[in-house]
Amino acid sequence: MHEIRAYGLPLTLHPLELWYPDLAALDVTPAAEVPNCVGQRVRICGWLVTAKLVQTKHRDPMEFVLVEDLTGLVDVTVFPRIYARSAIALHSARPLLISGWVEEEFGVSSLVADRIRSWWGPCRVSEEALAAADQPEEDLIA
């Protein structure tokens, strides 16, 4: 897939589709269902869309991320303890499996992560293509 080398992600299909059919067999809650699961523990599988790194009042790093699957988007809060264990997985060019509790505040649901890992199942593109896509932005501009 030339588009992965050129742009860092596929343009003709959703990035998660590169790991189908194995990814589709996972027992996960679709993003569209997460708002119906307030107060419950769920596991989602998705692709990192955006991330905002912040610091707590104690200057510990944490992150707010937006994850997308084929059904929608989920806001995920990654507190410092989980962030310390999961920062590398969060920013790999792979699907994310995120477990946690669904909360609702001001009518908006979000997932508070308690476990994050990358999916390492078989992919339809080579490991080299994935590694090339997993470059820092400043390396791509040169």
C-alpha positions as CSV (number, residue, x, y, z in Angstrom):
1,M,0.0,0.0,0.0
2,H,1.8,3.1,-1.3
3,E,-0.6,5.4,0.6
4,I,0.8,4.1,3.9
5,R,4.3,4.9,2.9
6,A,3.3,8.3,1.6
7,Y,0.8,9.5,4.2
8,G,1.4,7.2,7.2
9,L,-2.1,5.7,7.0
10,P,-4.4,4.2,4.4
11,L,-6.8,6.6,2.6
12,T,-9.0,4.0,0.8
13,L,-10.1,2.2,3.9
14,H,-10.3,2.6,7.7
15,P,-6.9,1.8,9.3
16,L,-8.5,-0.9,11.5
17,E,-9.5,-2.9,8.3
18,L,-5.8,-3.7,7.8
19,W,-6.1,-6.1,10.7
20,Y,-9.4,-7.8,9.6
21,P,-10.8,-10.4,9.9
22,D,-8.8,-11.3,13.2
23,L,-9.6,-7.9,14.8
24,A,-13.4,-8.3,14.1
25,A,-13.4,-11.5,16.1
26,L,-12.4,-9.7,19.4
27,D,-14.9,-9.4,22.2
28,V,-15.1,-5.6,22.3
29,T,-17.8,-2.9,22.8
30,P,-18.4,-0.9,19.6
31,A,-17.8,2.9,20.0
32,A,-21.5,3.6,19.2
33,E,-22.5,1.5,22.2
34,V,-20.2,3.1,24.8
35,P,-22.7,5.9,25.7
36,N,-25.2,3.1,26.7
37,C,-22.6,1.6,29.1
38,V,-22.3,4.3,31.7
39,G,-21.1,2.8,35.0
40,Q,-19.9,-0.4,33.3
41,R,-16.5,-1.7,32.5
42,V,-15.9,-2.2,28.8
43,R,-13.2,-3.0,26.3
44,I,-12.9,-1.1,23.0
45,C,-10.7,-1.5,20.0
46,G,-9.8,1.5,18.0
47,W,-7.4,3.7,16.2
48,L,-5.9,6.8,17.8
49,V,-7.3,9.9,16.2
50,T,-6.1,12.7,18.5
51,A,-4.2,13.0,21.7
52,K,-3.6,15.9,24.2
53,L,-0.8,15.5,26.7
54,V,-1.3,17.5,29.9
55,Q,0.1,17.5,33.4
56,T,-1.7,17.0,36.7
57,K,-1.2,19.6,39.5
58,H,1.6,17.4,40.7
59,R,3.2,17.7,37.2
60,D,2.6,14.0,36.3
61,P,1.9,13.5,32.6
62,M,-1.6,12.2,31.5
63,E,-3.4,12.2,28.2
64,F,-6.8,12.8,26.8
65,V,-7.2,10.8,23.6
66,L,-9.9,10.2,20.9
67,V,-10.2,6.7,19.6
68,E,-12.2,5.7,16.5
69,D,-13.5,2.3,15.4
70,L,-15.8,1.6,12.5
71,T,-18.9,2.7,14.4
72,G,-17.8,6.0,16.0
73,L,-15.5,7.8,18.4
74,V,-14.7,7.4,22.1
75,D,-13.1,10.0,24.4
76,V,-10.6,8.3,26.6
77,T,-9.0,9.7,29.8
78,V,-5.6,8.2,30.6
79,F,-4.5,9.1,34.1
80,P,-0.8,9.2,35.1
81,R,-0.4,5.6,36.4
82,I,-1.8,4.1,33.2
83,Y,-0.1,6.6,31.0
84,A,3.3,5.7,32.5
85,R,2.7,2.0,31.5
86,S,1.0,2.7,28.2
87,A,2.5,5.7,26.5
88,I,4.4,3.7,23.9
89,A,1.5,1.5,23.1
90,L,-0.8,4.6,22.8
91,H,1.4,6.0,20.0
92,S,2.3,3.0,18.0
93,A,0.9,2.6,14.5
94,R,-1.4,-0.3,15.6
95,P,-4.9,-0.8,16.8
96,L,-5.5,-0.1,20.5
97,L,-7.3,-2.3,23.0
98,I,-8.5,-0.1,25.8
99,S,-10.3,-1.3,28.9
100,G,-11.9,0.9,31.5
101,W,-15.0,2.3,33.1
102,V,-17.5,4.4,31.2
103,E,-18.4,7.7,32.9
104,E,-20.8,10.5,31.9
105,E,-20.4,14.2,32.7
106,F,-22.5,17.0,31.4
107,G,-24.2,14.5,29.0
108,V,-21.0,13.4,27.4
109,S,-19.7,9.8,28.0
110,S,-16.0,9.0,28.2
111,L,-13.9,5.9,29.0
112,V,-11.5,6.1,31.9
113,A,-8.7,3.7,30.9
114,D,-7.3,1.1,33.3
115,R,-5.5,-1.0,30.7
116,I,-4.1,-0.1,27.3
117,R,-2.2,-2.3,24.8
118,S,-1.5,-2.5,21.1
119,W,-3.0,-5.2,19.0
120,W,-0.3,-7.4,17.5
121,G,-2.4,-9.7,15.3
122,P,-1.6,-10.3,11.6
123,C,-1.8,-7.3,9.4
124,R,-2.4,-7.0,5.6
125,V,0.7,-4.8,5.2
126,S,4.3,-5.6,6.0
127,E,6.0,-4.7,9.3
128,E,8.4,-2.5,7.4
129,A,5.5,-0.4,6.1
130,L,4.0,-0.1,9.6
131,A,7.4,0.9,11.0
132,A,7.8,3.6,8.3
133,A,4.4,5.0,9.1
134,D,5.4,5.2,12.8
135,Q,7.8,8.1,12.3
136,P,7.7,11.3,14.3
137,E,6.2,14.2,12.3
138,E,9.5,16.1,12.2
139,D,11.1,13.1,10.4
140,L,8.4,13.2,7.7
141,I,8.8,16.9,6.9
142,A,12.5,16.8,5.9
